[in-house]
Amino acid sequence: MNMTVTERAQEFIAKEGGVITVRIEKRLIPGCGKTQTADVAAVRVGEPQDYEKADYQSFKIDGVTVHAHSSVAEYNDQILLRIDTETNLFGQKLGMFGLPMPRQSCGDCTSC
């Protein structure tokens, strides 16, 4: 897997048990036209649910156990994915960076 885990993220993950789960999720994006979805990276601390484990590959990167969903496999060796921390109003959280940006069009309107 062509993925790195930054030092900040390694420290954060180590405090939370040393295991993360990564996947690409479909999320609704707001728009003034028809409802659309976009592929968004999701990273969380912990293992996947037991009923999901068949869809994940597990490996170690810099001491972190990573469970990567098959949705991430399509990016394998094509681009470098980076797991890092980011800060929001509620504190620190993990994020996966390096994925191509989703299309920004919301439909046929001219206000976008």
C-alpha atoms as an extended CHARMM CRD file, in Angstrom:
* protein
*
       112  EXT
         1         1  MET       CA              0.0000000000        0.0000000000        0.0000000000  PROA      1               0.0000000000
         2         2  ASN       CA              1.3800000000        3.3800000000       -0.9850000000  PROA      2               0.0000000000
         3         3  MET       CA              0.5170000000        5.1200000000        2.2880000000  PROA      3               0.0000000000
         4         4  THR       CA              2.4120000000        7.0240000000        4.9520000000  PROA      4               0.0000000000
         5         5  VAL       CA              1.5040000000        7.9150000000        8.5230000000  PROA      5               0.0000000000
         6         6  THR       CA              2.9620000000       11.1930000000        9.7960000000  PROA      6               0.0000000000
         7         7  GLU       CA              4.6940000000       11.3710000000       13.1700000000  PROA      7               0.0000000000
         8         8  ARG       CA              1.8380000000       13.4450000000       14.6110000000  PROA      8               0.0000000000
         9         9  ALA       CA             -0.6610000000       10.8280000000       13.4980000000  PROA      9               0.0000000000
        10        10  GLN       CA              1.5090000000        7.9950000000       14.8380000000  PROA      10              0.0000000000
        11        11  GLU       CA              1.5420000000        9.6230000000       18.2810000000  PROA      11              0.0000000000
        12        12  PHE       CA             -2.2190000000       10.2260000000       18.1960000000  PROA      12              0.0000000000
        13        13  ILE       CA             -2.9550000000        6.6510000000       17.0680000000  PROA      13              0.0000000000
        14        14  ALA       CA             -0.5810000000        5.1550000000       19.6530000000  PROA      14              0.0000000000
        15        15  LYS       CA             -2.5010000000        6.9200000000       22.4450000000  PROA      15              0.0000000000
        16        16  GLU       CA             -5.7410000000        5.4400000000       21.0750000000  PROA      16              0.0000000000
        17        17  GLY       CA             -4.5600000000        1.8200000000       20.7880000000  PROA      17              0.0000000000
        18        18  GLY       CA             -2.3510000000        1.7280000000       17.6820000000  PROA      18              0.0000000000
        19        19  VAL       CA             -5.0100000000        0.5590000000       15.1750000000  PROA      19              0.0000000000
        20        20  ILE       CA             -6.8900000000        2.5140000000       12.4800000000  PROA      20              0.0000000000
        21        21  THR       CA             -9.4790000000        1.7520000000        9.8120000000  PROA      21              0.0000000000
        22        22  VAL       CA             -9.4860000000        3.6040000000        6.4780000000  PROA      22              0.0000000000
        23        23  ARG       CA            -12.0990000000        3.5650000000        3.7410000000  PROA      23              0.0000000000
        24        24  ILE       CA            -13.6840000000        5.6820000000        1.0240000000  PROA      24              0.0000000000
        25        25  GLU       CA            -17.3020000000        6.5720000000        1.8030000000  PROA      25              0.0000000000
        26        26  LYS       CA            -20.0350000000        8.0470000000       -0.3400000000  PROA      26              0.0000000000
        27        27  ARG       CA            -21.3320000000       11.2640000000        1.2340000000  PROA      27              0.0000000000
        28        28  LEU       CA            -24.1310000000       13.5340000000        0.1230000000  PROA      28              0.0000000000
        29        29  ILE       CA            -22.9460000000       16.8860000000       -1.1420000000  PROA      29              0.0000000000
        30        30  PRO       CA            -25.1890000000       19.9490000000       -0.9940000000  PROA      30              0.0000000000
        31        31  GLY       CA            -26.3810000000       21.4610000000       -4.2010000000  PROA      31              0.0000000000
        32        32  CYS       CA            -29.2100000000       23.3490000000       -5.7540000000  PROA      32              0.0000000000
        33        33  GLY       CA            -29.9880000000       20.6560000000       -8.2820000000  PROA      33              0.0000000000
        34        34  LYS       CA            -30.3190000000       16.9130000000       -7.9820000000  PROA      34              0.0000000000
        35        35  THR       CA            -28.8420000000       15.0610000000       -5.0130000000  PROA      35              0.0000000000
        36        36  GLN       CA            -25.2450000000       13.9950000000       -5.6160000000  PROA      36              0.0000000000
        37        37  THR       CA            -22.6220000000       12.0390000000       -3.7410000000  PROA      37              0.0000000000
        38        38  ALA       CA            -18.8630000000       12.3640000000       -3.5390000000  PROA      38              0.0000000000
        39        39  ASP       CA            -16.1170000000        9.9640000000       -2.5040000000  PROA      39              0.0000000000
        40        40  VAL       CA            -14.7090000000       11.1050000000        0.8430000000  PROA      40              0.0000000000
        41        41  ALA       CA            -11.8830000000        9.5470000000        2.8420000000  PROA      41              0.0000000000
        42        42  ALA       CA            -12.8290000000        8.2770000000        6.2930000000  PROA      42              0.0000000000
        43        43  VAL       CA            -10.2600000000        7.3720000000        8.9440000000  PROA      43              0.0000000000
        44        44  ARG       CA            -11.1660000000        6.1910000000       12.4060000000  PROA      44              0.0000000000
        45        45  VAL       CA             -9.3290000000        4.6870000000       15.3300000000  PROA      45              0.0000000000
        46        46  GLY       CA            -10.0260000000        1.0080000000       15.9290000000  PROA      46              0.0000000000
        47        47  GLU       CA            -10.7400000000       -2.1330000000       13.9710000000  PROA      47              0.0000000000
        48        48  PRO       CA            -13.5370000000       -2.6750000000       11.4710000000  PROA      48              0.0000000000
        49        49  GLN       CA            -16.6990000000       -4.3830000000       12.6610000000  PROA      49              0.0000000000
        50        50  ASP       CA            -16.5650000000       -8.1900000000       12.6000000000  PROA      50              0.0000000000
        51        51  TYR       CA            -19.1050000000       -8.4330000000        9.7820000000  PROA      51              0.0000000000
        52        52  GLU       CA            -16.9580000000       -6.0660000000        7.6280000000  PROA      52              0.0000000000
        53        53  LYS       CA            -13.5410000000       -7.6820000000        8.1090000000  PROA      53              0.0000000000
        54        54  ALA       CA            -13.7080000000       -9.6910000000        4.8590000000  PROA      54              0.0000000000
        55        55  ASP       CA            -13.6220000000       -6.3950000000        2.9180000000  PROA      55              0.0000000000
        56        56  TYR       CA            -10.3860000000       -5.1870000000        4.5800000000  PROA      56              0.0000000000
        57        57  GLN       CA             -6.6730000000       -5.8440000000        4.1590000000  PROA      57              0.0000000000
        58        58  SER       CA             -4.4660000000       -5.3910000000        7.2170000000  PROA      58              0.0000000000
        59        59  PHE       CA             -0.8290000000       -4.2810000000        7.2870000000  PROA      59              0.0000000000
        60        60  LYS       CA              1.6070000000       -2.2940000000        9.4290000000  PROA      60              0.0000000000
        61        61  ILE       CA              2.9990000000        1.1250000000        8.5990000000  PROA      61              0.0000000000
        62        62  ASP       CA              5.5050000000        2.7020000000       11.0070000000  PROA      62              0.0000000000
        63        63  GLY       CA              4.1550000000        0.7260000000       13.9530000000  PROA      63              0.0000000000
        64        64  VAL       CA              0.4960000000        1.4540000000       13.1690000000  PROA      64              0.0000000000
        65        65  THR       CA             -1.8480000000       -1.3970000000       12.2460000000  PROA      65              0.0000000000
        66        66  VAL       CA             -3.9000000000       -0.2170000000        9.2680000000  PROA      66              0.0000000000
        67        67  HSD       CA             -7.0920000000       -1.9270000000        8.1270000000  PROA      67              0.0000000000
        68        68  ALA       CA             -7.7090000000       -0.6820000000        4.5660000000  PROA      68              0.0000000000
        69        69  HSD       CA            -11.0990000000       -1.2310000000        2.9250000000  PROA      69              0.0000000000
        70        70  SER       CA            -11.2380000000       -2.5200000000       -0.6430000000  PROA      70              0.0000000000
        71        71  SER       CA            -12.4440000000        0.9790000000       -1.6580000000  PROA      71              0.0000000000
        72        72  VAL       CA             -8.9410000000        2.2650000000       -0.8600000000  PROA      72              0.0000000000
        73        73  ALA       CA             -7.2720000000       -0.5250000000       -2.8660000000  PROA      73              0.0000000000
        74        74  GLU       CA             -8.1380000000        1.1640000000       -6.1770000000  PROA      74              0.0000000000
        75        75  TYR       CA             -5.6650000000        3.9110000000       -5.2480000000  PROA      75              0.0000000000
        76        76  ASN       CA             -2.9550000000        1.3870000000       -4.3160000000  PROA      76              0.0000000000
        77        77  ASP       CA              0.4110000000        2.3950000000       -5.8020000000  PROA      77              0.0000000000
        78        78  GLN       CA             -1.2050000000        5.0740000000       -7.9960000000  PROA      78              0.0000000000
        79        79  ILE       CA             -0.8870000000        7.9840000000       -5.5800000000  PROA      79              0.0000000000
        80        80  LEU       CA              0.6810000000        8.4900000000       -2.1850000000  PROA      80              0.0000000000
        81        81  LEU       CA             -1.9510000000        8.5650000000        0.5430000000  PROA      81              0.0000000000
        82        82  ARG       CA             -1.0240000000       10.2870000000        3.8050000000  PROA      82              0.0000000000
        83        83  ILE       CA             -2.6330000000        9.7710000000        7.1980000000  PROA      83              0.0000000000
        84        84  ASP       CA             -2.2720000000       12.8900000000        9.3390000000  PROA      84              0.0000000000
        85        85  THR       CA             -4.0600000000       14.7430000000       12.1020000000  PROA      85              0.0000000000
        86        86  GLU       CA             -6.1600000000       17.8320000000       11.6710000000  PROA      86              0.0000000000
        87        87  THR       CA             -7.6600000000       20.1380000000       14.2460000000  PROA      87              0.0000000000
        88        88  ASN       CA            -11.2440000000       21.3150000000       14.3810000000  PROA      88              0.0000000000
        89        89  LEU       CA            -13.4540000000       22.9290000000       17.0230000000  PROA      89              0.0000000000
        90        90  PHE       CA            -13.7550000000       19.6310000000       18.8900000000  PROA      90              0.0000000000
        91        91  GLY       CA            -10.0290000000       18.7710000000       19.0190000000  PROA      91              0.0000000000
        92        92  GLN       CA             -7.8120000000       16.5680000000       16.8950000000  PROA      92              0.0000000000
        93        93  LYS       CA             -8.9700000000       13.9460000000       14.4450000000  PROA      93              0.0000000000
        94        94  LEU       CA             -7.4030000000       11.7950000000       11.7680000000  PROA      94              0.0000000000
        95        95  GLY       CA             -7.6440000000       12.4420000000        8.0510000000  PROA      95              0.0000000000
        96        96  MET       CA             -6.4390000000       10.8090000000        4.8450000000  PROA      96              0.0000000000
        97        97  PHE       CA             -4.9290000000       13.1800000000        2.3180000000  PROA      97              0.0000000000
        98        98  GLY       CA             -3.8030000000       12.7950000000       -1.2830000000  PROA      98              0.0000000000
        99        99  LEU       CA             -7.0330000000       11.6130000000       -2.8810000000  PROA      99              0.0000000000
       100       100  PRO       CA             -8.1630000000       13.4190000000       -6.0270000000  PROA      100             0.0000000000
       101       101  MET       CA            -10.6950000000       16.1770000000       -5.3570000000  PROA      101             0.0000000000
       102       102  PRO       CA            -14.2970000000       15.2170000000       -6.1770000000  PROA      102             0.0000000000
       103       103  ARG       CA            -16.1300000000       17.0990000000       -8.8890000000  PROA      103             0.0000000000
       104       104  GLN       CA            -17.4500000000       20.3920000000       -7.5520000000  PROA      104             0.0000000000
       105       105  SER       CA            -20.4620000000       20.7600000000       -9.8500000000  PROA      105             0.0000000000
       106       106  CYS       CA            -23.8770000000       20.4100000000       -8.2380000000  PROA      106             0.0000000000
       107       107  GLY       CA            -25.9520000000       20.2320000000      -11.3950000000  PROA      107             0.0000000000
       108       108  ASP       CA            -27.1420000000       22.3330000000      -14.2780000000  PROA      108             0.0000000000
       109       109  CYS       CA            -27.5120000000       25.6660000000      -12.4770000000  PROA      109             0.0000000000
       110       110  THR       CA            -25.3250000000       28.6730000000      -13.2050000000  PROA      110             0.0000000000
       111       111  SER       CA            -24.8090000000       29.8730000000       -9.6230000000  PROA      111             0.0000000000
       112       112  CYS       CA            -21.9420000000       27.4680000000       -8.8410000000  PROA      112             0.0000000000
